Amino acid sequence: MPILKVRTNVTLPSDLQLAFMKTASKAVARMLGKPERYVMISLDTDGSMLFAGEEAPLAYLELKSIGLPDDRARDFSSDLCRLVSRELDIPAERIYIEFTDAPRSMWGWNGATF
């Protein structure tokens, strides 16, 4: 049920994309205390993006999950910025993150909702 979407202007070969997604999947599961079998990661690289008037490496992340606690957003931001900075070589000050808590009734899976 958790999904992390990462959009960046950084170009990565497919093997590094897969490695990043696997690392991110484990990190999101650990951060949220959810089974990794429900975690989805989406990575869009080499996008046309601009931040602060510059095209230097940047990323926009969306983390959505059922029961996402807003009092932990600061911790999640720190963890995700550290992950993206380390794995994609993007400075934390060039990363925006949007957090969304999804109601169970509005999250479908396997022909039903949670």
C-alpha positions in Angstrom: 0.0 0.0 0.0 2.8 2.5 0.4 4.1 4.0 -2.8 7.2 6.2 -3.2 7.4 8.0 -6.5 10.7 9.6 -7.4 11.1 12.0 -10.3 14.5 13.4 -11.1 16.5 15.0 -13.9 19.4 12.7 -13.2 20.2 10.1 -15.8 20.9 6.6 -14.5 21.6 3.4 -16.3 18.9 0.7 -15.9 21.0 -1.4 -13.5 21.5 1.5 -11.1 17.8 2.3 -11.4 16.9 -1.2 -10.3 19.4 -1.1 -7.5 18.0 2.3 -6.2 14.4 1.0 -6.3 15.3 -2.2 -4.4 17.1 -0.1 -1.8 14.3 2.4 -1.6 11.7 -0.4 -1.2 13.5 -1.8 1.8 13.9 1.7 3.3 10.2 2.6 2.9 9.1 -0.7 4.4 11.4 -0.2 7.4 10.5 3.5 7.8 6.8 2.8 7.9 6.9 -0.6 9.6 5.0 -2.2 6.8 5.7 -5.5 4.9 7.8 -4.9 1.9 5.5 -7.1 -0.2 3.0 -4.1 -0.2 5.6 -1.4 -1.1 5.7 0.0 -4.6 8.5 2.2 -6.0 8.2 4.3 -9.1 11.3 6.0 -10.5 11.3 8.5 -13.4 14.8 9.6 -14.4 16.2 12.0 -17.0 13.2 14.4 -16.7 13.1 18.0 -17.8 13.1 19.7 -14.5 14.2 23.0 -13.0 14.6 24.1 -9.4 15.5 27.5 -8.1 16.1 28.5 -11.7 18.8 25.9 -12.2 18.9 22.5 -13.9 21.5 21.0 -11.4 20.5 17.5 -10.1 17.2 17.6 -8.3 14.3 15.3 -7.2 10.7 15.4 -6.4 9.3 12.6 -4.2 5.8 11.6 -3.3 5.3 9.2 -0.4 1.7 8.0 0.0 0.4 5.4 2.5 -2.5 4.4 4.6 -2.0 5.6 8.1 0.9 7.9 7.3 1.5 9.7 10.6 2.0 13.4 10.1 4.0 13.7 13.3 6.7 11.5 11.7 6.9 13.6 8.5 10.1 15.3 9.6 11.8 11.9 10.3 10.6 10.6 6.9 11.9 13.7 5.2 15.3 13.2 6.8 15.4 9.5 5.9 14.3 10.0 2.3 16.6 12.9 1.7 19.5 10.9 3.1 18.6 8.0 0.8 18.3 10.1 -2.4 21.4 12.1 -1.6 23.5 9.0 -1.0 22.1 6.9 -3.9 21.5 9.5 -6.6 24.0 12.1 -5.5 21.4 14.9 -5.2 21.9 17.5 -2.4 19.1 17.4 0.2 18.4 21.1 -0.4 17.4 20.2 -4.0 14.8 17.6 -3.0 11.1 18.3 -2.4 8.8 15.7 -0.8 5.1 15.5 -0.7 3.5 13.2 2.0 -0.1 11.9 1.6 -2.1 9.8 4.1 -4.6 7.8 2.1 -7.9 6.7 3.6 -8.3 2.9 3.6 -11.6 3.1 1.6 -9.8 5.0 -1.1 -7.0 2.6 -1.7 -7.7 -0.4 -3.9 -5.8 -3.7 -4.2 -6.6 -7.1 -5.5 -10.2 -6.3 -6.5 -11.1 -4.7 -3.1 -10.0 -1.8 -0.8 -8.1 -1.9 2.4 
